[in-house]
Amino acid sequence: MQFFLDNLILIAVAFISGAMLIWPMVRQRAGGPVLTTLQATQLINQRHAQVIDLRTADEFRKGSLPNARNVSAEAVGTRTGEFKKDKPVLLICATGGPPARKAAALLRS
């Protein structure tokens, strides 16, 4: 017991560093897979993926992928009926933050 008390700071540092190493994997699983541009292009061209752009309307007007639909991350839950279940859905987001991860999790369920 004295060993743990004497080395409490080292144990805390080891625990925190381990958690920081694991965090990216946990975060990625919560939102879904992240694709490279090549993988996204192949998904669109070969499997006719549906492209949903979660960015703001202003960002969407500045430029988007062909055939992309602008749907806010908050509105995805109410518009799931618009998406075809037999085709993959590709979500585009400016930051990949919590709203995008929540939308991805909602669509997966």
C-alpha positions in Angstrom: 0.0 0.0 0.0 2.9 2.4 0.8 4.2 1.8 -2.7 1.0 3.1 -4.3 1.0 6.2 -2.0 4.7 6.9 -2.8 4.1 6.6 -6.5 0.7 8.1 -6.8 1.8 10.8 -9.3 3.6 8.3 -11.5 0.5 6.0 -11.5 -1.8 9.0 -12.4 0.5 10.0 -15.2 0.6 6.5 -16.6 -3.2 6.2 -16.4 -3.7 9.6 -18.1 -1.2 8.9 -20.9 -2.9 5.5 -21.5 -6.3 7.2 -21.7 -4.9 9.7 -24.2 -3.6 6.9 -26.4 -6.9 5.1 -26.4 -9.1 8.2 -26.9 -8.7 8.5 -30.7 -9.9 4.9 -31.2 -12.9 5.5 -28.9 -13.8 8.7 -30.7 -13.5 7.2 -34.1 -15.8 4.3 -33.2 -18.4 6.7 -31.9 -18.7 8.5 -35.2 -18.0 5.9 -37.7 -15.1 5.2 -40.1 -13.2 8.1 -41.5 -12.5 7.8 -45.2 -9.7 9.1 -47.4 -10.6 11.1 -50.5 -9.8 8.1 -52.6 -12.1 5.8 -50.5 -14.9 8.4 -50.6 -14.5 8.8 -54.4 -14.7 5.0 -54.9 -17.7 4.8 -52.7 -19.5 7.4 -54.7 -18.5 6.1 -58.1 -18.8 2.3 -57.5 -21.6 2.1 -54.9 -23.5 5.3 -55.7 -23.2 6.6 -52.2 -25.6 9.3 -51.0 -23.7 12.4 -50.1 -25.1 14.4 -47.1 -23.3 17.7 -46.4 -23.8 18.6 -42.8 -22.1 22.1 -43.1 -24.0 25.3 -42.9 -25.9 26.6 -45.9 -23.3 29.3 -46.4 -20.4 26.8 -46.5 -22.5 24.5 -48.8 -23.1 27.3 -51.3 -19.3 28.0 -51.4 -18.7 24.5 -52.8 -19.8 21.0 -52.3 -19.5 17.5 -53.9 -21.7 16.8 -56.9 -25.2 15.6 -56.0 -24.6 16.4 -52.3 -27.7 17.4 -50.2 -27.3 20.0 -47.5 -28.9 18.7 -44.3 -28.0 20.1 -40.9 -26.7 17.6 -38.4 -29.7 18.4 -36.2 -32.2 17.6 -39.0 -30.8 14.2 -39.9 -33.0 12.4 -37.4 -36.2 13.8 -38.9 -35.1 13.2 -42.5 -33.9 9.6 -42.3 -36.8 8.6 -44.5 -35.3 10.5 -47.4 -32.2 8.2 -47.5 -32.1 4.9 -49.4 -31.3 2.1 -47.1 -29.6 0.0 -49.9 -27.0 2.6 -50.6 -24.2 3.8 -48.3 -24.4 7.3 -46.8 -21.4 9.6 -46.9 -21.5 12.4 -44.3 -19.4 15.6 -45.0 -18.6 17.9 -42.1 -16.3 20.8 -41.6 -14.9 19.7 -38.3 -16.2 16.1 -37.5 -17.4 17.4 -34.2 -20.0 16.0 -31.8 -23.0 16.9 -34.1 -21.6 15.0 -37.0 -20.7 12.0 -34.8 -24.3 12.0 -33.4 -25.7 12.1 -36.9 -23.5 9.2 -38.0 -24.6 7.2 -34.9 -28.2 8.0 -35.6 -28.0 6.8 -39.2 -26.2 3.6 -38.2 -29.0 2.7 -35.9 
